[in-house]
Amino acid sequence: MTLTSQNQSAVPAPARPATAGAPRPVPSGRLAQIRTFHPRRGRLSARHLDALDRLWPRYGLTVPPELTSVGSTGSNPGNTGTAPGNARTSAEDAGTGQAGSVSSGAGWLDLVELFGRRAPVVLEIGSGMGDATVAMAAADPSRDYLAVEVHTPGIANLLALTEQHGLTNVRIAQGDALDLVRHLLLPDRLDAVHVFFPDPWPKPRHHKRRLVQPAHVALLRSRLVTGGILHCATDWPEYAESMRDTLTADPELENVFPGYAPRPAHRPVTKFERRGTAAGRPILDLVFRRYRKPVAGPDDRPA
Ligand SMILES: C[S@@+](CC[C@H](N)C(=O)[O-])C[C@H]1O[C@@H](n2cnc3c(N)ncnc32)[C@H](O)[C@@H]1O
């Protein structure tokens, strides 16, 4: 996957979402960054292995773990478009120049090249088994969906579903979404960010692992276009409240609804929503829009 250090290329490139290698488990222990996901192993069925083998080069991209070893806690929302740090892919380090490697050292992810067209892009963080991604992408062909997940069986499942449904507007990144957003996505690019049923991390000592927290929200918001949507859903009322407060406090987000949003029909029901409902928990959606405070110009000065 080619990255650009400039704005996305003016001329749409032909579809060529090639990347290096099949997904590898994302290391967690040695990294300084606080992780928002549970390290877990999952068994890969023959169908999943086949999907990884055949479809990863077509739809997949790896967020290099090298990006993450510099130990940030996600508090870099002010990253506004200059080239990120000097992380390099192992391919570069090995001097192989392997095509398809993703490197922050080379610049930013070119979304036009990734999808082979210029269209609004929706980022789905923590796509799980991918059922929601596929249903939404199928129902919304004019936008492109970039799903990011760490869990290999989920990625394999999404690859298989993407092929099964003949979708051309889905790509799948493996790695930490926060690294992808921070190091590989330019500001002001995304039409929407979806965070559906993020791990709730209910114990107070684990709250620092939550995906929806002020610094992460500021980072995600910075990648939205003006008018872009940050949509979160959870079945965990205490987390929902904290999400609502965090999103409300962000200086460049406004709530599209007063309080919680009505459940949007376009958000498919997944295992996590069914599980929450079965346990008697409410399902709470929050839909916030990025807006820009008008900058005072010389004519706005008081006379
Ligand atoms: C509770 S599951 C929900 C999955 C899916 N959204 C759904 O509703 O079925 C949360 C998912 O987010 C993923 N996740 C958590 N933090 C992540 C991160 N920083 N980057 C990528 N994926 C992450 C986890 O691996 C897990 O699969």
The ligand as an SDF file (V2000), in Angstrom:
LIG
                    3D

 27 29  0  0  0  0  0  0  0  0999 V2000
  -16.6600   -5.9580   22.0620 C   0  0  0  0  0  0  0  0  0  0  0  0
  -16.0050   -6.1650   20.4730 S   0  0  0  0  0  0  0  0  0  0  0  0
  -17.2280   -5.4470   19.3930 C   0  0  0  0  0  0  0  0  0  0  0  0
  -17.0780   -5.8910   17.9770 C   0  0  0  0  0  0  0  0  0  0  0  0
  -18.0540   -5.2650   16.9590 C   0  0  0  0  0  0  0  0  0  0  0  0
  -17.9380   -3.8340   16.9060 N   0  0  0  0  0  0  0  0  0  0  0  0
  -19.4720   -5.6760   17.2360 C   0  0  0  0  0  0  0  0  0  0  0  0
  -20.2900   -4.8340   17.6130 O   0  0  0  0  0  0  0  0  0  0  0  0
  -19.7530   -6.8790   17.0560 O   0  0  0  0  0  0  0  0  0  0  0  0
  -14.7290   -4.9200   20.4690 C   0  0  0  0  0  0  0  0  0  0  0  0
  -13.7060   -5.1830   19.3910 C   0  0  0  0  0  0  0  0  0  0  0  0
  -12.8430   -4.0650   19.3040 O   0  0  0  0  0  0  0  0  0  0  0  0
  -11.5380   -4.5440   19.0360 C   0  0  0  0  0  0  0  0  0  0  0  0
  -10.6110   -3.4760   19.4430 N   0  0  0  0  0  0  0  0  0  0  0  0
  -10.5030   -2.9110   20.6810 C   0  0  0  0  0  0  0  0  0  0  0  0
   -9.5760   -1.9550   20.6910 N   0  0  0  0  0  0  0  0  0  0  0  0
   -9.0850   -1.8840   19.4250 C   0  0  0  0  0  0  0  0  0  0  0  0
   -8.1000   -1.1000   18.7980 C   0  0  0  0  0  0  0  0  0  0  0  0
   -7.4260   -0.1760   19.4810 N   0  0  0  0  0  0  0  0  0  0  0  0
   -7.8280   -1.3050   17.5030 N   0  0  0  0  0  0  0  0  0  0  0  0
   -8.5020   -2.2500   16.8040 C   0  0  0  0  0  0  0  0  0  0  0  0
   -9.4660   -3.0340   17.3320 N   0  0  0  0  0  0  0  0  0  0  0  0
   -9.7400   -2.8600   18.6240 C   0  0  0  0  0  0  0  0  0  0  0  0
  -11.4260   -5.8170   19.8290 C   0  0  0  0  0  0  0  0  0  0  0  0
  -10.4410   -6.6760   19.3180 O   0  0  0  0  0  0  0  0  0  0  0  0
  -12.8360   -6.3860   19.6630 C   0  0  0  0  0  0  0  0  0  0  0  0
  -12.9190   -7.2630   18.5810 O   0  0  0  0  0  0  0  0  0  0  0  0
  1  2  1  0
  2  3  1  0
  2 10  1  0
  3  4  1  0
  4  5  1  0
  5  6  1  0
  5  7  1  0
  7  8  2  0
  7  9  1  0
 10 11  1  0
 11 12  1  0
 11 26  1  0
 12 13  1  0
 13 14  1  0
 13 24  1  0
 14 15  1  0
 14 23  1  0
 15 16  2  0
 16 17  1  0
 17 18  1  0
 17 23  2  0
 18 19  1  0
 18 20  2  0
 20 21  1  0
 21 22  2  0
 22 23  1  0
 24 25  1  0
 24 26  1  0
 26 27  1  0
M  CHG  2   2   1   9  -1
M  END
$$$$
